[in-house]
Amino acid sequence: MSRFAKRRGVYILVIEAHGQAEVGRLGWHSFDGIYLYVGSALGPGGFKRVERHRAVAEGRNKTKRWHIDYLLALGQLKGALLFETSDKTMECALAEQLARFAQPTIAGFGTSDCRCRTHLFRL
């Protein structure tokens, strides 16, 4: 059983990426640096989603389901910060706080279910 079984919350992925990638319907984008991505793991799989992201980054899972999958396929996953919570507003609140010190990138990235400008930030 996964060490993340039944644990839920939000997370920040730390990704280093250099190059270009087509990000689904958001089109082609250039990446060069360290990026922070805020995601939700409040669904039934909980933090197992982070394990899936690692599999995409390592090339063990080729399926591109979310915007972040395109960036993970290009870059390297350097780490993840997990915040255990059931608060459905925390993902967007965390993205809002990151926008204070990191550069927001790609409008609409990771925001298909909220009104945030983006959930991807460049350091």
Secondary structure, 3 states (H helix, E strand, C coil): CCCCCCCCEEEEEEEEEEEEEECHHHCEEEEEEEEEEEEEECCCCCCHHHHHHHHHHCCCCCCCCCHHHHHHHHCEEEEEEEEECCCCCHHHHHHHHHCCCCEECCCCCCCCCCCCCCCEEEC
